[in-house]
């Protein structure tokens, strides 16, 4: 059996294995001592069941490591997809289309702010417990962990009865930390079974979310049952290791793993555990902005300027403009990307939309959290305008007036797929994250057939070679790009000629740099200002023969943090409208507050009971 100790000497650090797939692995270390005994070291008291679970995790890891590489890799991917409820905020493994009966039972109000809805339901649970005389309190959220209602294990049967009596039959229950159990109706017998052999359970009420998905688990309430420390016999002159009656957390917590009797009494009266007014060190609490680059490809003035810059004779521009319009007709991607942002990333402080003097006709420019920024307001030398090159525009984004130090740069073909937190993109100590692709850069030098993206990647590599004496190989995923404004200013001060040359590049050129979407990440990492991150992500080319099937899966499972839908010119106009327009309207049917109100229209563009792509 594993042993817990407060100090250990003589073990070989080379044997240390940290992280069993949990973000809180800093609280647990798996190591061996000098004579080969395996040890699990904890920073604080944990329950016997937690230690047994950790030991099982170690044994399971040992079994997996002995499997053939391809089999173990596939198993790891499967486990990663089937995350436990409660392990990660926002991970709803049971999202599915609402049945007509469920839609009638939970009404038509669509959940837009998950945090507000979760708090309201947590208060309902607390009220039901207190009305039945069951003492309970709330362990606040922190360090990426959701808040939880805490009851004593000796009261779990009474708590189950209280919730079964105090909450109506539209609520569901599922045990915590299980990969197989499905939500069940909230009855006294089912609650009793859920708490009998588990450290807790989650209760939730069916609620319609975007496209009619069942969002109950996302706005559910975790109820944990904490055991009490019994009286501990001690030798002469020794003190007990823990106060008798202390409650011990059955799972990892952000703030504390135990509550003394005095702390418990105070917390039960207050309604929450006292953790102080300051945010957790690991919570990213600084303001985060979002910057979009957007162009209206159907604007005749913009298109005429583009064709003139290309040198198209005036008498041929009508034909060229018609061809251009057929390829770049908008499906309102920006509208839906903003809907995804407001629904799943409501913590964003302000949204800056950078355009060539264009404004979407549906955008509420009077919204306090939205600013439309003209290219003339951010280019160091406005004389180089107009430009029709995303590399040039990206090179100037850090000049946006009033921009936060930490911001996300997005194209309008990038969408948030489920609730995310700032910690997915930034560390609380100011470090940014970046998301590398599995694709590697071409190791050869410049070639005549290189695409503009490939040429820019090779130029980025050459600059990193020169400045830092290190070679980069990986490309980056097409996600929200976490940016540090101060790093970009530092880069521009160190390389003014390169920035000026890219900014003056009217169209994409083989000498361009991709500054915001790639070079920033390399540079910030080399400076110690950024680190690799991970997220659940998909890049989908709509020209792929299985694109429609993938879109149906995305609607059904809702398992991605972010995704990019590539607007491929290989897809015909009708097919593109079918794949992209219908999918976006069904995934994000609820207008955001960034949109001008539509008089006489329904707030839902598609019925809640429908969740499919034609």
Secondary structure as UniProt FT lines:
FT   HELIX           13..15
FT   TURN            23..24
FT   HELIX           25..27
FT   STRAND          28..32
FT   TURN            34..35
FT   STRAND          38..42
FT   HELIX           48..65
FT   HELIX           69..81
FT   TURN            85..87
FT   TURN            89..90
FT   TURN            93..94
FT   HELIX           100..106
FT   HELIX           114..131
FT   TURN            132..133
FT   STRAND          137..139
FT   TURN            143..144
FT   STRAND          148..152
FT   HELIX           153..155
FT   HELIX           156..166
FT   TURN            169..170
FT   STRAND          171..175
FT   STRAND          184..185
FT   HELIX           188..196
FT   STRAND          200..205
FT   HELIX           210..212
FT   STRAND          213..214
FT   HELIX           217..219
FT   STRAND          221..228
FT   TURN            236..237
FT   TURN            244..245
FT   STRAND          247..248
FT   STRAND          258..259
FT   HELIX           261..270
FT   TURN            281..282
FT   STRAND          288..293
FT   TURN            297..298
FT   HELIX           300..310
FT   HELIX           314..316
FT   HELIX           317..328
FT   HELIX           333..344
FT   TURN            346..347
FT   STRAND          351..355
FT   TURN            361..362
FT   TURN            365..366
FT   TURN            368..369
FT   STRAND          370..374
FT   HELIX           375..377
FT   HELIX           382..384
FT   HELIX           390..394
FT   TURN            395..396
FT   HELIX           397..399
FT   TURN            401..402
FT   STRAND          406..411
FT   TURN            412..413
FT   STRAND          414..416
FT   HELIX           422..424
FT   TURN            428..429
FT   STRAND          432..434
FT   STRAND          436..440
FT   TURN            448..449
FT   HELIX           452..468
FT   STRAND          474..476
FT   STRAND          481..484
FT   HELIX           485..494
FT   HELIX           496..503
FT   TURN            510..511
FT   HELIX           515..519
FT   HELIX           520..526
FT   TURN            527..528
FT   STRAND          530..532
FT   STRAND          537..541
FT   TURN            542..543
FT   TURN            545..546
FT   HELIX           547..557
FT   STRAND          562..566
FT   TURN            569..570
FT   HELIX           573..576
FT   HELIX           577..581
FT   HELIX           582..587
FT   TURN            593..594
FT   TURN            599..600
FT   TURN            608..609
//
